[in-house]
Amino acid sequence: MSGRGNKKQSRINSNKQWKFGIYTRRSFDDLDTSESNTITNQKELAVDYLKEIANSTIVDFYIDDGYSGTTFDRPSFKEMFDDVISGRINAIIVKDLSRLGRNHIEVGKYLEQIFPLYDLRLIAINDSVDSFLRPESLNDFMVPMKNLINETYAKDISKKVSSSYLTMAKQGKFVSGTPPYGYTFDPEDKHHLIIDKDEAEIVKQIFTMALNGDGRIKISKYLNNEGILCRKEIQRRKKNKLPLDDKNISIKYMWSTSTIGRMLVSETYIGNLVQLKTYKRSFKEHREIPKAEEDWIRVENTHEPIITNEEFKKVQKYIKENTKARKTTEKVYSIYNGKLKCADCGRAMLKQDDNRGNRKTSNYYCMTHLHLNNSCSPHKIRTEDLNNTVLEMIQLQVKLVIELDRSVKKLFFKNNKNLMETTYKDNIRIAEMKLENLKNKKRETYKEWKFNSIDKKEFDLIMRDIDSKINKLNEDIERYNTSYQKVIKRIRKEDYWINHYKRNRKIKRLTKEIIDELIKTILIKEDGSVVITFKYQDEYLGLLSYVENEGSVETCLSGDLVSI
């Protein structure tokens, strides 16, 4: 197999250097637990395959372990595509197309539209796809067929998994991936919870503090100051093989008010399981939609309780009496999730309601300040001020991008469109005229030799010269076409990111979708000022530089076209 591959490569005269990204994916939701689909196996297969690919270098590995292929909202895939845009890699290799994704529409979009814009080479080993060595492999009728089969498989597995989870939940079996804090899995039955004695003491302490009137902020701050690790930090340390009791290791994940709030209302701690509170509209959509409470699966006495029923009821009564309505403000916070951070410590900014008197306002504070004593400063900013500032900055950025796009197109078409098209058409027309003249000369020379006007030696000499000129003209035509297409492709590539801003030219209010589409990070400084980093900054600065330098399409003496 490798021998035939080398022969195929040798016939392609190319010294292009291939900077490969190896992409691997495994989804537990899709039951991708077979040995062939392990991350290790996929990596080894790709590394071995690339040993036979000339001029190839492995730049990075991109691993999405535990992510479904029905969505492209995967951290490593997005990181990989950012590297494609920046030029860090120009080739991707996967075990097969199902690793790339199981949504046949989205996979087709990447294969047919997005990847070609960036001249990206794609290799899918088991599907015999190589967009460079075998461009026709992407157009094979089996490619969309395989993508459709991959999606159908995901849909079928999704139904089976949902049905299986429903059955187990009704039987009182635990069906979530991670046991609640205070519990661990029964070694003899992974769907049964047993008490973790050390964590159970912390759970009791949390409920005791709540019964004594302490709020979520005070409880979380106490746990963090005492160096008690939350579940996420414990998992991080176990994954990285770090000791749990080393006080010198910096804590990445801390107890939060939302974690404490969820624990205080969870019936898990009185021995009940309340599960399947959400659903998904489609196997392709991974957004969890809350179910009505009557549709939850609730089974009592499934495991040993940590808190008594009496204590639990008292805490619920306390929460009901002291908690103000939060739904509207929490909805506002969700649009900044993952984007809003403290400019100094880098941790998330959390929203706190201020319902004193009739204020009904809210502010964002640095999470480190809220949860750890004497760590960082508040970095306080009013929610209303933040919303107004972010909206105004997005509106301004959208306006700047659209104006820049107009300037680029005006400059390009004013200075270069006619020149580019005229030069291209003239070059092609002149080359074709020369070709026709040479073909006529070839026919005349043949007649001269046939009627003994010239001898065989002179005939061969003239014919070789004509053939050489014909080959040169054909190469020129190919070069003109390639240069012209590069310019057109450049324009289309620019439109790809500019369209994100054009879609939001009439933005009047903030949504999470708009923030995710346009913004990388929002940083809050100590004085409350806001710093926003927008997406596509490199592309924006590139266009700005072009306008400032009045870039143009130049023509060389040979007639070659140089792209902007």
C-alpha positions as CSV (number, residue, x, y, z in Angstrom):
1,M,0.0,0.0,0.0
2,S,2.7,2.5,1.0
3,G,4.7,1.7,-2.2
4,R,1.7,2.6,-4.4
5,G,1.3,5.8,-2.4
6,N,4.9,6.8,-3.0
7,K,4.6,6.2,-6.7
8,K,1.5,8.4,-6.9
9,Q,3.3,11.2,-5.0
10,S,6.4,11.0,-7.2
11,R,4.3,11.9,-10.2
12,I,3.2,15.2,-8.6
13,N,5.9,17.8,-9.0
14,S,5.5,19.8,-5.8
15,N,7.9,21.0,-3.1
16,K,5.1,22.5,-0.9
17,Q,5.7,22.0,2.8
18,W,2.7,20.4,4.6
19,K,2.2,21.5,8.1
20,F,-0.2,18.9,9.5
21,G,-2.6,19.1,12.4
22,I,-3.7,15.6,13.6
23,Y,-7.4,15.8,14.7
24,T,-8.8,13.0,16.9
25,R,-12.3,12.8,18.5
26,R,-14.1,10.3,20.7
27,S,-17.7,10.6,21.9
28,F,-19.1,8.6,24.8
29,D,-22.6,9.7,23.8
30,D,-22.1,8.0,20.5
31,L,-20.8,4.9,22.2
32,D,-17.5,5.4,20.6
33,T,-15.8,3.1,23.0
34,S,-14.3,0.6,20.6
35,E,-10.5,0.1,20.6
36,S,-10.1,1.4,17.1
37,N,-11.7,4.7,18.1
38,T,-9.5,5.4,21.1
39,I,-7.6,8.7,21.0
40,T,-4.3,6.8,21.2
41,N,-5.2,4.5,18.3
42,Q,-6.3,7.5,16.1
43,K,-3.1,9.4,16.9
44,E,-0.8,6.4,16.1
45,L,-2.7,5.6,12.9
46,A,-2.2,9.2,11.7
47,V,1.5,9.5,12.7
48,D,2.3,6.2,10.9
49,Y,0.4,7.4,7.8
50,L,2.3,10.7,7.7
51,K,5.6,8.9,7.6
52,E,4.8,8.1,4.0
53,I,3.8,11.7,3.0
54,A,6.6,13.8,1.5
55,N,7.4,17.2,2.9
56,S,5.1,16.8,5.9
57,T,5.6,18.0,9.4
58,I,3.3,17.4,12.4
59,V,2.7,20.8,14.0
60,D,0.1,19.9,16.7
61,F,-2.4,17.3,18.0
62,Y,-6.0,18.4,18.5
63,I,-8.0,16.2,20.8
64,D,-11.7,16.3,21.5
65,D,-12.3,13.5,24.0
66,G,-15.9,13.1,25.0
67,Y,-17.4,15.4,22.4
68,S,-20.2,14.4,20.0
69,G,-19.6,14.7,16.3
70,T,-23.1,16.2,15.7
71,T,-21.9,19.7,16.6
72,F,-18.7,21.6,15.6
73,D,-18.8,23.5,18.8
74,R,-15.8,21.6,20.1
75,P,-12.8,23.3,21.8
76,S,-10.0,21.6,20.0
77,F,-11.7,21.7,16.6
78,K,-12.2,25.5,17.0
79,E,-8.6,25.8,18.1
80,M,-7.5,23.8,15.0
81,F,-9.5,26.0,12.7
82,D,-8.1,29.1,14.2
83,D,-4.6,27.7,13.4
84,V,-5.8,27.1,9.8
85,I,-6.9,30.7,9.5
86,S,-3.6,32.0,11.0
87,G,-1.6,29.7,8.6
88,R,0.0,27.7,11.5
89,I,-1.2,24.6,9.7
90,N,-2.2,24.0,6.1
91,A,-3.3,20.3,6.3
92,I,-5.5,18.2,8.5
93,I,-5.5,14.4,8.9
94,V,-8.2,12.3,10.6
95,K,-8.9,8.6,10.9
96,D,-12.1,8.9,8.9
97,L,-14.7,11.4,8.1
98,S,-16.8,10.4,11.1
99,R,-14.1,11.8,13.3
100,L,-14.5,15.2,11.6
101,G,-18.2,15.1,12.3
102,R,-21.5,13.3,12.1
103,N,-23.6,16.2,10.8
104,H,-23.6,15.6,7.0
105,I,-24.7,19.2,6.2
106,E,-22.0,20.8,8.3
107,V,-19.3,18.3,7.2
108,G,-20.2,18.9,3.6
109,K,-20.0,22.7,4.1
110,Y,-16.5,22.4,5.5
111,L,-15.4,20.0,2.7
112,E,-16.9,21.9,-0.2
113,Q,-16.8,25.5,0.9
114,I,-14.7,26.4,3.9
115,F,-11.6,24.2,3.5
116,P,-11.0,25.1,-0.2
117,L,-11.0,28.8,0.7
118,Y,-7.9,28.2,2.8
119,D,-6.2,25.8,0.3
120,L,-6.4,23.3,3.2
121,R,-5.3,19.7,2.5
122,L,-7.6,17.1,4.1
123,I,-6.7,13.4,4.6
124,A,-9.3,10.9,5.9
125,I,-7.3,7.7,6.0
126,N,-9.9,5.0,6.1
127,D,-12.1,6.8,3.6
128,S,-9.3,7.1,1.1
129,V,-9.7,10.9,0.9
130,D,-6.8,13.1,0.1
131,S,-7.7,16.5,-1.3
132,F,-4.2,17.1,-2.7
133,L,-3.0,13.8,-4.1
134,R,-6.6,12.8,-5.2
135,P,-8.7,15.9,-5.5
136,E,-11.4,13.8,-7.1
137,S,-11.7,11.8,-3.9
138,L,-13.7,14.7,-2.3
139,N,-16.1,14.6,-5.2
140,D,-16.7,10.9,-5.1
141,F,-20.4,10.1,-4.6
142,M,-19.5,7.9,-1.6
143,V,-18.3,10.9,0.4
144,P,-21.7,12.5,1.0
145,M,-23.1,9.0,1.3
146,K,-20.7,8.2,4.1
147,N,-21.4,11.5,5.8
148,L,-25.1,10.7,5.7
149,I,-24.5,7.2,7.1
150,N,-22.3,8.7,9.9
151,E,-25.2,11.1,10.8
152,T,-27.8,8.3,10.7
153,Y,-25.6,6.3,13.0
154,A,-25.4,9.2,15.5
155,K,-29.2,9.7,15.3
156,D,-29.9,6.0,16.0
157,I,-27.4,5.8,18.9
158,S,-28.9,9.0,20.4
159,K,-32.4,7.4,20.5
160,K,-31.0,4.2,22.0
161,V,-29.0,6.1,24.7
162,S,-32.0,8.3,25.6
163,S,-34.3,5.3,25.9
164,S,-31.7,3.5,28.0
165,Y,-31.2,6.4,30.3
166,L,-35.0,6.8,30.8
167,T,-35.4,3.2,31.7
168,M,-32.5,3.3,34.2
169,A,-33.6,6.5,35.8
170,K,-37.1,5.1,36.4
171,Q,-35.4,2.1,38.1
172,G,-33.6,4.5,40.5
173,K,-30.2,4.2,38.9
174,F,-27.8,7.1,38.7
175,V,-27.3,8.0,35.0
176,S,-25.1,11.2,35.1
177,G,-21.4,11.1,34.4
178,T,-20.0,12.4,37.6
179,P,-21.3,11.6,41.1
180,P,-22.5,14.5,43.2
181,Y,-20.1,16.0,45.8
182,G,-20.3,13.8,48.9
183,Y,-20.8,10.6,47.0
184,T,-18.8,8.2,44.8
185,F,-19.8,5.2,42.6
186,D,-20.4,1.8,44.1
187,P,-17.5,-0.4,42.9
188,E,-20.0,-3.2,42.3
189,D,-22.6,-1.0,40.5
190,K,-21.6,2.2,38.7
191,H,-25.2,3.3,38.7
192,H,-25.5,3.2,42.5
193,L,-24.2,6.0,44.8
194,I,-22.3,5.3,48.1
195,I,-21.2,7.9,50.6
196,D,-17.7,9.4,50.4
197,K,-17.0,9.9,54.1
198,D,-14.6,12.9,53.8
199,E,-16.8,14.8,51.3
200,A,-19.9,13.9,53.3
201,E,-18.5,15.9,56.3
202,I,-18.1,18.9,54.1
203,V,-21.7,18.5,52.8
204,K,-23.0,18.4,56.4
205,Q,-20.9,21.6,57.2
206,I,-22.5,23.4,54.2
207,F,-26.0,22.6,55.4
208,T,-25.2,23.5,59.0
209,M,-23.9,26.9,57.9
210,A,-27.1,27.4,55.8
211,L,-29.2,26.5,58.8
212,N,-27.3,29.0,60.9
213,G,-28.3,31.8,58.4
214,D,-25.1,32.0,56.4
215,G,-25.6,32.8,52.7
216,R,-24.0,31.2,49.7
217,I,-21.2,33.8,49.4
218,K,-20.1,33.3,53.0
219,I,-20.2,29.5,52.7
220,S,-18.2,29.5,49.5
221,K,-15.7,32.0,50.8
222,Y,-15.2,29.9,54.0
223,L,-14.6,26.7,52.0
224,N,-12.1,28.4,49.7
225,N,-10.2,30.1,52.6
226,E,-10.0,26.8,54.4
227,G,-8.4,25.2,51.3
228,I,-11.2,22.7,50.8
229,L,-11.2,21.6,47.2
230,C,-14.3,21.6,45.1
231,R,-15.2,18.6,42.9
232,K,-13.9,20.2,39.7
233,E,-10.5,21.1,41.3
234,I,-10.2,17.5,42.6
235,Q,-10.9,16.1,39.1
236,R,-8.3,18.5,37.7
237,R,-5.6,17.4,40.1
238,K,-6.4,13.7,39.7
239,K,-6.2,14.1,35.9
240,N,-2.8,15.8,36.1
241,K,-1.6,13.5,38.8
242,L,-1.2,16.3,41.4
243,P,-1.5,15.7,45.2
244,L,-4.8,16.7,46.7
245,D,-3.3,17.8,50.0
246,D,-0.5,20.1,48.8
247,K,-1.3,23.6,49.9
248,N,1.4,25.1,47.7
249,I,-0.4,24.1,44.4
250,S,-2.4,27.0,43.1
251,I,-6.2,26.4,43.0
252,K,-7.6,26.8,39.5
253,Y,-11.3,26.0,40.3
254,M,-13.0,27.4,43.5
255,W,-16.2,26.9,45.2
256,S,-18.8,29.2,43.7
257,T,-22.2,30.5,44.9
258,S,-23.9,28.7,42.1
259,T,-22.4,25.3,43.2
260,I,-23.5,25.9,46.8
261,G,-27.0,26.9,45.6
262,R,-27.4,23.7,43.6
263,M,-26.2,21.6,46.5
264,L,-28.6,23.2,49.0
265,V,-31.7,22.3,46.9
266,S,-30.6,18.9,45.8
267,E,-32.7,15.9,47.0
268,T,-29.6,13.7,46.4
269,Y,-28.5,14.5,50.0
270,I,-31.7,13.0,51.5
271,G,-31.4,9.8,49.5
272,N,-33.5,10.6,46.5
273,L,-32.6,10.8,42.8
274,V,-34.2,13.5,40.7
275,Q,-33.0,13.1,37.1
276,L,-33.6,13.9,33.4
277,K,-34.7,17.5,34.1
278,T,-33.7,18.6,30.6
279,Y,-34.1,17.4,27.0
280,K,-32.7,18.2,23.6
281,R,-35.0,19.1,20.7
282,S,-32.8,17.2,18.2
283,F,-29.8,14.9,18.4
284,K,-27.9,17.6,16.5
285,E,-28.8,20.3,19.1
286,H,-26.8,20.1,22.3
287,R,-28.5,22.9,24.2
288,E,-30.3,21.6,27.2
289,I,-33.9,22.7,27.5
290,P,-35.5,22.5,31.0
291,K,-38.5,20.2,31.4
292,A,-41.6,20.9,33.4
293,E,-41.1,19.7,37.0
294,E,-43.9,17.1,36.6
295,D,-41.8,15.5,33.8
296,W,-38.7,15.0,36.0
297,I,-37.9,11.4,36.9
298,R,-38.0,11.3,40.7
299,V,-37.3,8.1,42.7
300,E,-37.0,8.1,46.5
301,N,-34.7,6.1,48.8
302,T,-32.2,5.1,46.1
303,H,-29.1,5.5,48.3
304,E,-28.0,6.4,51.8
305,P,-28.7,10.0,52.8
306,I,-26.2,12.5,54.2
307,I,-28.8,15.1,55.4
308,T,-32.0,14.3,57.3
309,N,-35.4,15.2,55.8
310,E,-36.0,17.7,58.6
311,E,-32.7,19.6,58.0
312,F,-33.4,19.6,54.3
313,K,-36.9,21.1,54.7
314,K,-35.6,23.8,57.1
315,V,-33.0,24.8,54.5
316,Q,-35.6,24.9,51.7
317,K,-37.8,27.1,53.9
318,Y,-34.9,29.4,54.6
319,I,-34.0,29.7,50.9
320,K,-37.6,30.4,49.9
321,E,-37.9,33.2,52.5
322,N,-34.6,34.9,51.8
323,T,-34.1,34.5,48.0
324,K,-35.3,37.2,45.7
325,A,-36.4,36.6,42.1
326,R,-33.2,36.0,40.1
327,K,-34.5,34.8,36.8
328,T,-34.3,38.0,34.8
329,T,-30.8,38.9,36.0
330,E,-29.4,35.4,35.5
331,K,-30.7,35.5,32.0
332,V,-28.5,38.6,31.4
333,Y,-25.5,37.0,33.0
334,S,-25.7,34.0,30.7
335,I,-24.9,36.0,27.6
336,Y,-21.4,36.8,29.0
337,N,-20.7,33.2,30.1
338,G,-17.1,32.3,29.3
339,K,-16.3,35.8,27.9
340,L,-16.3,38.2,30.9
341,K,-13.1,38.1,33.1
342,C,-11.1,40.1,35.6
343,A,-8.3,41.9,33.8
344,D,-5.9,41.2,36.6
345,C,-6.4,37.7,37.9
346,G,-8.1,36.3,34.8
347,R,-11.0,34.7,36.6
348,A,-14.7,35.1,35.7
349,M,-16.7,38.1,36.8
350,L,-19.9,37.1,38.8
351,K,-23.1,39.0,39.0
352,Q,-24.6,39.9,42.4
353,D,-28.0,41.4,42.8
354,D,-28.6,44.5,44.9
355,N,-32.2,44.5,46.0
356,R,-31.8,46.9,49.0
357,G,-34.8,49.2,49.2
358,N,-36.2,49.5,45.7
359,R,-32.9,49.5,43.8
360,K,-33.3,46.2,41.9
361,T,-29.9,46.6,40.3
362,S,-27.0,44.3,39.9
363,N,-23.2,44.5,39.7
364,Y,-20.4,42.2,38.5
365,Y,-17.5,41.4,40.8
366,C,-14.3,39.5,40.4
367,M,-14.9,35.9,41.4
368,T,-11.5,35.7,43.2
369,H,-12.5,38.7,45.3
370,L,-15.9,37.2,46.2
371,H,-14.6,33.8,47.1
372,L,-11.2,34.4,48.7
373,N,-10.3,36.9,51.4
374,N,-7.7,39.5,50.5
375,S,-7.3,38.2,47.0
376,C,-7.7,40.6,44.0
377,S,-9.9,43.7,44.1
378,P,-13.6,43.9,43.3
379,H,-13.3,45.2,39.8
380,K,-16.9,46.3,40.3
381,I,-19.1,47.3,37.3
382,R,-22.8,47.8,37.1
383,T,-24.6,45.4,34.8
384,E,-26.4,48.3,33.1
385,D,-23.1,50.1,32.4
386,L,-21.5,46.9,31.1
387,N,-24.4,46.2,28.8
388,N,-24.4,49.7,27.4
389,T,-20.6,49.7,26.9
390,V,-20.5,46.3,25.2
391,L,-23.4,47.2,22.9
392,E,-21.8,50.6,22.0
393,M,-18.4,49.0,21.3
394,I,-20.0,46.2,19.1
395,Q,-21.9,48.8,17.2
396,L,-18.8,50.9,16.6
397,Q,-16.7,47.8,15.6
398,V,-19.4,46.7,13.2
399,K,-19.5,50.2,11.7
400,L,-15.7,50.2,11.4
401,V,-15.5,46.8,9.7
402,I,-18.3,47.7,7.2
403,E,-16.7,51.0,6.4
404,L,-13.3,49.3,6.0
405,D,-14.8,46.7,3.7
406,R,-16.4,49.5,1.5
407,S,-13.0,51.3,1.4
408,V,-11.2,48.1,0.4
409,K,-13.7,47.2,-2.3
410,K,-13.8,50.8,-3.6
411,L,-10.0,51.0,-3.7
412,F,-9.7,47.6,-5.2
413,F,-12.3,48.0,-7.9
414,K,-11.4,51.6,-8.6
415,N,-7.7,50.9,-9.1
416,N,-7.5,47.3,-10.0
417,K,-10.7,45.7,-11.3
418,N,-10.4,47.0,-14.8
419,L,-6.7,46.6,-14.9
420,M,-6.9,43.0,-13.5
421,E,-9.7,41.9,-15.8
422,T,-8.2,43.7,-18.8
423,T,-4.7,42.3,-18.2
424,Y,-6.1,38.9,-17.6
425,K,-8.3,38.9,-20.8
426,D,-5.6,40.5,-22.9
427,N,-3.0,38.0,-21.8
428,I,-5.4,35.1,-22.6
429,R,-6.5,36.6,-25.9
430,I,-2.9,37.3,-27.0
431,A,-1.7,33.8,-25.9
432,E,-4.6,32.1,-27.8
433,M,-3.8,34.2,-30.9
434,K,-0.2,33.2,-30.7
435,L,-1.2,29.5,-30.3
436,E,-3.4,29.7,-33.4
437,N,-0.6,31.3,-35.4
438,L,1.9,28.6,-34.2
439,K,-0.6,25.8,-35.2
440,N,-1.0,27.4,-38.6
441,K,2.8,27.6,-38.9
442,K,3.0,24.0,-37.9
443,R,0.6,23.0,-40.7
444,E,2.5,25.1,-43.3
445,T,5.8,23.7,-42.2
446,Y,4.5,20.2,-42.7
447,K,3.3,21.1,-46.2
448,E,6.7,22.5,-47.0
449,W,8.4,19.3,-45.9
450,K,5.8,17.2,-47.7
451,F,6.5,19.0,-51.0
452,N,10.2,19.0,-50.5
453,S,10.6,22.7,-49.9
454,I,12.7,21.9,-46.8
455,D,14.6,18.8,-45.8
456,K,13.9,16.5,-42.9
457,K,16.5,18.0,-40.6
458,E,15.2,21.5,-41.0
459,F,11.7,20.3,-40.6
460,D,12.5,18.6,-37.3
461,L,14.3,21.7,-36.0
462,I,11.4,24.0,-36.9
463,M,8.8,21.6,-35.3
464,R,10.7,21.3,-32.1
465,D,10.9,25.1,-31.9
466,I,7.1,25.4,-32.5
467,D,6.2,22.7,-30.0
468,S,8.4,24.4,-27.4
469,K,6.6,27.8,-27.9
470,I,3.2,26.1,-27.8
471,N,4.1,24.4,-24.4
472,K,5.3,27.8,-23.1
473,L,2.1,29.5,-24.1
474,N,0.0,26.8,-22.5
475,E,2.0,27.2,-19.3
476,D,1.4,31.0,-19.5
477,I,-2.4,30.5,-19.9
478,E,-2.4,28.2,-16.9
479,R,-0.4,30.7,-14.9
480,Y,-2.8,33.6,-15.8
481,N,-5.8,31.5,-14.8
482,T,-4.2,30.5,-11.5
483,S,-3.2,34.1,-10.6
484,Y,-6.7,35.4,-11.4
485,Q,-8.4,32.8,-9.3
486,K,-6.1,33.5,-6.4
487,V,-7.3,37.1,-6.4
488,I,-11.0,36.0,-6.6
489,K,-10.4,33.5,-3.8
490,R,-8.8,36.2,-1.6
491,I,-11.8,38.4,-2.0
492,R,-14.1,35.5,-1.0
493,K,-12.0,34.7,2.0
494,E,-12.2,38.3,3.2
495,D,-16.0,38.1,2.8
496,Y,-16.1,35.0,5.0
497,W,-15.3,36.9,8.2
498,I,-16.7,40.3,7.2
499,N,-20.1,38.7,6.8
500,H,-20.1,38.0,10.6
501,Y,-20.1,41.8,11.1
502,K,-22.5,42.6,8.2
503,R,-25.1,40.3,9.8
504,N,-25.1,42.5,12.9
505,R,-25.2,45.9,11.2
506,K,-28.6,46.7,12.8
507,I,-27.8,45.4,16.3
508,K,-30.1,47.0,18.9
509,R,-29.7,44.6,21.8
510,L,-27.2,42.1,23.1
511,T,-27.7,38.4,22.8
512,K,-25.4,35.5,23.7
513,E,-25.3,34.5,20.0
514,I,-24.0,37.9,18.9
515,I,-21.4,38.0,21.7
516,D,-20.1,34.5,20.9
517,E,-20.0,35.4,17.2
518,L,-18.0,38.6,17.5
519,I,-16.1,38.7,20.8
520,K,-13.2,36.7,22.2
521,T,-12.9,38.2,25.7
522,I,-14.3,41.1,27.8
523,L,-11.9,42.3,30.5
524,I,-12.9,44.5,33.4
525,K,-10.1,46.6,34.9
526,E,-9.8,47.6,38.5
527,D,-11.3,51.0,37.8
528,G,-14.3,49.4,36.1
529,S,-13.2,50.2,32.5
530,V,-14.0,47.7,29.8
531,V,-11.5,46.2,27.3
532,I,-13.0,44.1,24.5
533,T,-11.0,41.8,22.2
534,F,-12.9,41.1,19.0
535,K,-12.6,38.1,16.8
536,Y,-10.8,38.3,13.4
537,Q,-8.4,41.0,14.6
538,D,-5.6,39.7,12.3
539,E,-7.9,39.8,9.3
540,Y,-9.1,43.3,10.2
541,L,-5.6,44.7,10.7
542,G,-4.5,43.1,7.4
543,L,-7.3,44.9,5.5
544,L,-6.5,48.2,7.4
545,S,-2.8,47.9,6.4
546,Y,-3.9,47.3,2.7
547,V,-6.0,50.4,2.7
548,E,-3.3,52.5,4.4
549,N,-0.7,51.4,1.9
550,E,-3.1,51.7,-1.1
551,G,-2.4,48.1,-2.1
552,S,-3.0,47.1,-5.7
553,V,-2.7,44.3,-8.1
554,E,0.6,44.6,-9.9
555,T,1.4,43.3,-13.3
556,C,4.8,41.9,-14.0
557,L,6.6,42.1,-17.3
558,S,5.7,38.5,-18.0
559,G,2.0,39.3,-17.5
560,D,1.7,37.4,-14.2
561,L,-1.0,38.6,-11.7
562,V,0.1,39.2,-8.1
563,S,-2.8,39.0,-5.6
564,I,-3.5,41.7,-3.1
